[in-house]
Structures are given as C-alpha cells and as structure tokens.
Amino acid sequence: MPARYFCRGGEASLVCPQPVPGIFDNSNSQINGNAQTKARRTPVFDLPRGPVSHISSPDRRWTLIFECPDYTSERKLWIEDNQTHSRRFIRGFERSLGISWAPDSRLFFVEDAYASNETLSYVFDPVTLKVSDLAKLLRAADPENANYIQVGHSYLRAKRWLNLQELLVTLKGYDDDPPHRGYSLKYRVHINGKVQKIYQHLDGNWR
C-alpha cells in the first residue's frame, strides 16, 4: 500500500522517490537479469498542504504546483518544465486533491474530491496535458455498474499505480434514496481503455 502524505500550513515541497532503472511487470516488480526486486511505488500526495505545494516528478523533469491561497478561493494546478522553466495552467479545483506520478514520470493522476459526496479521477500527460477521464473509461467498459458514477454518494478514486500505465481504481458509495443501496468495486485500468474488474460487492441496504 503506497503512502499517502498529509500536512498542513506553510509552503510544501514534495519530492517523489526516484525509481531504480529497470523493467516493471504487472506485479509491480522490477526485473534485473535473474534477480527480481520490488519496484519502488510512487506516493500519493493529499492536497492542499498550505498556500502553495510543489510536487516533483520522479525523474525531476516536472514540478506540479498547487495553489490554495485560502479556503474561499479557487485552487489552481500548474505544471512547470524544470528544463525550460515554462509553466502551464492545468485547471482549477474546488476542494481537495490526491496526486501521484507514474514511476517513469510520463503520466500523473489527479483524484478530485470536488464535492463532499462525489469524487472523480483523471490521468494527465505532462507533455501534452491530454487528459484521460477514468469515469468515461469505466462507462465504456462496465456500463451497468458505471451508472453509479455521480449518483448519490459516489467516490471514484485512483488509488495507486500498478505499473507504468495501469492504475488500481475503486468505485464506492451508496444511493441517497431508501433502501440506500451500497456498492464497492475495484478495477485495473489501463490508460489505453482496457478495464478489468477485479472485485465487486453490492449491498441491498448500505445503512
């Protein structure tokens, strides 16, 4: 289970650990010849952590900058290229975020808790800022259960990177109306759109 980092107050500079060079397989292992060692997982950083937070990519090429001047202002996420020192605006957010870089620094995910009863998650390419909406991927791959997304209390969370292009994603929540049917699902999601459901539990009465 990767660490999730919390702190409050002041300006935070957050650095992802540099992964050991190698080949990552689907079990988060690194293979060097005949030796197999556990790959270092990138952490998930929970924001805000003060007025400004900086999150460096594992290869130090990029820095994500999250601005939260106060709890009444829009929160803004930027990305800076540490080679050219150019900065680009990604988007604004209303509430808290969870952010994690892929081990090779070629992608990062944003878990957006944009409301007290809803969370959505996205994957970004730092070069193009192309975004992959995980809700859209689940709706295409598992339309029956994806109907829960953004209905009642619905939390679609990117939990961690499984390898360079796959994530563990959970969808949990319950209906607002009686009988408050609850659900808990887990998926293995590739950014190319391939989705594998690995767990499902539907409860007829959440409360």
VENBELQUI-V183169 format. One record per residue. RES is the residue in three letters. OMEGA is omega as a letter, one per 40 degrees, with the letter a starting at -180 (NA if undefined). NEAR is the number of other ideal C-beta (glycine too) atoms within 10 Angstrom. D_CENTER is the distance of its C-alpha to the mean C-alpha in Angstrom with 1 decimal. Layout:
[[RES;OMEGA;NEAR;D_CENTER] [RES;OMEGA;NEAR;D_CENTER]]
//
This chain:
[[MET;a;7;14.0] [PRO;i;15;12.0] [ALA;i;11;13.0] [ARG;a;13;11.3] [TYR;a;15;13.3] [PHE;i;9;15.2] [CYS;a;14;18.2] [ARG;i;8;20.2] [GLY;i;8;22.7] [GLY;i;10;23.6] [GLU;a;10;21.7] [ALA;i;19;19.1] [SER;a;11;18.7] [LEU;a;18;15.8] [VAL;i;13;16.3] [CYS;i;23;14.2] [PRO;i;12;16.8] [GLN;i;15;18.4] [PRO;i;20;18.3] [VAL;i;12;21.7] [PRO;i;8;22.8] [GLY;a;16;23.1] [ILE;a;11;22.1] [PHE;i;20;19.1] [ASP;a;12;20.0] [ASN;i;9;18.1] [SER;a;10;18.7] [ASN;i;17;16.9] [SER;i;14;20.4] [GLN;a;18;22.0] [ILE;i;13;25.4] [ASN;a;11;28.1] [GLY;i;6;31.4] [ASN;a;5;32.4] [ALA;i;8;30.2] [GLN;a;13;26.8] [THR;a;11;24.6] [LYS;i;10;21.2] [ALA;i;21;18.6] [ARG;i;16;16.9] [ARG;i;18;13.2] [THR;a;24;11.1] [PRO;i;19;10.2] [VAL;a;22;7.5] [PHE;i;23;9.3] [ASP;a;17;10.0] [LEU;e;25;11.9] [PRO;i;21;14.7] [ARG;a;22;16.8] [GLY;a;15;19.8] [PRO;a;14;21.1] [VAL;i;16;19.2] [SER;i;24;16.4] [HIS;i;16;16.2] [ILE;a;25;13.5] [SER;i;19;15.2] [SER;a;24;13.9] [PRO;a;18;15.5] [ASP;i;15;18.3] [ARG;i;13;18.9] [ARG;a;15;19.2] [TRP;i;20;16.7] [THR;i;20;16.0] [LEU;a;24;13.5] [ILE;a;16;15.5] [PHE;a;25;14.7] [GLU;i;16;17.9] [CYS;a;21;18.8] [PRO;i;13;22.6] [ASP;a;8;23.2] [TYR;i;8;22.0] [THR;a;5;24.0] [SER;i;10;22.8] [GLU;i;11;20.0] [ARG;a;19;17.1] [LYS;i;15;16.5] [LEU;i;22;13.9] [TRP;i;16;15.9] [ILE;i;20;15.8] [GLU;i;18;18.9] [ASP;a;14;20.4] [ASN;i;13;22.1] [GLN;a;9;24.8] [THR;a;7;26.0] [HIS;i;8;24.8] [SER;a;9;23.9] [ARG;i;11;21.3] [ARG;i;10;19.6] [PHE;i;11;18.2] [ILE;i;19;14.8] [ARG;i;15;15.1] [GLY;a;11;16.0] [PHE;a;20;14.3] [GLU;a;10;16.3] [ARG;a;16;14.7] [SER;a;15;12.0] [LEU;i;24;8.5] [GLY;a;21;5.9] [ILE;i;24;5.2] [SER;i;24;5.7] [TRP;i;26;8.3] [ALA;a;24;9.6] [PRO;a;26;13.0] [ASP;i;17;15.1] [SER;a;20;13.5] [ARG;i;16;13.7] [LEU;i;22;10.2] [PHE;i;24;7.0] [PHE;i;27;3.7] [VAL;i;22;4.1] [GLU;a;23;4.4] [ASP;i;23;8.1] [ALA;a;19;10.8] [TYR;i;12;13.5] [ALA;a;13;16.2] [SER;a;8;17.5] [ASN;a;14;17.5] [GLU;i;18;14.5] [THR;i;26;10.8] [LEU;a;20;9.1] [SER;a;26;5.9] [TYR;i;19;6.5] [VAL;a;21;6.9] [PHE;i;20;9.6] [ASP;a;13;12.6] [PRO;a;22;13.9] [VAL;a;12;17.5] [THR;a;7;17.8] [LEU;i;12;14.8] [LYS;a;11;14.9] [VAL;i;13;12.0] [SER;a;19;11.2] [ASP;a;13;10.9] [LEU;i;25;9.7] [ALA;i;17;12.3] [LYS;i;13;14.9] [LEU;i;21;14.3] [LEU;i;23;14.8] [ARG;i;15;17.8] [ALA;a;11;19.4] [ALA;a;16;19.1] [ASP;a;18;19.7] [PRO;a;9;21.4] [GLU;a;6;23.2] [ASN;i;17;20.3] [ALA;i;19;18.0] [ASN;i;10;20.7] [TYR;a;24;19.2] [ILE;i;19;16.3] [GLN;i;15;17.2] [VAL;a;13;20.4] [GLY;i;17;21.5] [HIS;a;18;18.9] [SER;a;20;15.8] [TYR;i;19;12.3] [LEU;a;26;9.8] [ARG;i;21;6.7] [ALA;a;25;4.2] [LYS;a;20;6.1] [ARG;i;20;6.6] [TRP;i;26;8.3] [LEU;i;18;11.7] [ASN;a;19;13.3] [LEU;a;16;13.2] [GLN;i;17;12.2] [GLU;a;21;11.1] [LEU;i;24;8.3] [LEU;a;16;9.2] [VAL;i;25;8.5] [THR;i;16;10.7] [LEU;a;25;12.9] [LYS;i;17;15.2] [GLY;i;23;17.8] [TYR;i;22;21.4] [ASP;i;16;23.9] [ASP;a;10;25.6] [ASP;i;8;29.0] [PRO;e;9;31.1] [PRO;i;12;30.8] [HIS;a;15;27.2] [ARG;a;17;26.0] [GLY;a;19;22.8] [TYR;i;18;20.4] [SER;a;15;17.8] [LEU;i;21;16.3] [LYS;a;16;14.1] [TYR;i;24;13.4] [ARG;a;16;13.0] [VAL;i;25;11.7] [HIS;a;15;12.9] [ILE;i;18;12.2] [ASN;i;10;16.0] [GLY;i;11;15.9] [LYS;a;12;17.1] [VAL;i;19;15.9] [GLN;i;12;17.4] [LYS;a;15;17.7] [ILE;i;10;18.2] [TYR;i;9;19.0] [GLN;i;13;20.5] [HIS;i;10;22.3] [LEU;a;11;24.0] [ASP;a;13;26.0] [GLY;a;8;28.9] [ASN;a;10;29.0] [TRP;a;15;26.0] [ARG;NA;9;28.2]]
//
